[in-house]
Amino acid sequence: MEKRYLIHVANHNLRLIMCLQPGAGTPRELRARASAWLGVVATPDYRLIGLIVVVIDDQIALLAFSLQIDPFV
């Protein structure tokens, strides 16, 4: 029952965020205006380095991450 309420609250919060974006009242409108790229590189020491880039009009958001894979598992 708690998961159901959590999903409803998350949906409500997402809707508020989408309505605050000028010109993007729904997720489909935002998707039409946005571009996203994902790049991942594997290094010889069992590490993944990635970058996610999202561009909406003249705004850019970047997320860089690094994952260490345990080779002995």
N, C-alpha and C positions, 0 to 999 in steps of 0.2 A: 504494500500500500504506500510506503514511503517513496518508492521509486516512481510511482505514478505522479505523486505531488511534485517530486523533484523535476521530472520531465516537464510538467506544466509550468513550473516556475522558470525553468531554463528557457522554455518557449516564449514566455512572457518577456523575459529579459532580452532575448534576441530580437523580438518584435520592437521593443523600445529602442534598442540600438539601431535597428534598421530604419525606424521612423526619424531618428535624429540625423541620419545621413541625408544631406540635401540631394534630392533627386533619386534616392534609392529607398523607396517605401517597402519594397518586398525583396526577398532573397533573389528572385529572378531578375529584378532590375539591377541589383548589385552585381550579379554574375555577368550581366550584359556589359557592365562598365569596367569590370576588373579583369586583370591579366595576372597569371601566377606561373612561376617557374620553379622547378626543383632540380637541384644538382647534387650528386653524391659521388665521392671519390673514395676508393678503397686503397689504403696504404699498405706497404709490405709488412708492417708490424701489427697486422690484424686490427686496424682502426678504420672506422668510417667517418668521413668528414662531409657534412652536408650543408646546403644553403637553400632556404626557401625565400623567394622574392615575390611580393604581391604589390601590384601597381594599380591604383584606382585614381583616375584622372591625373592630377599632378602630385599625388602622395605616394610614397614608397615605404613599405614595411619589409624588414629583413629579419630572418631567424637563422642563426648559424648554430650547428650542433656537431658534437663529436661523440662517437660511440666506441668503446673499447670492447672487443670481442675476446673472450677467454679461449685461447687455442687448445686448452687441455680438457675441455668439457666434452 
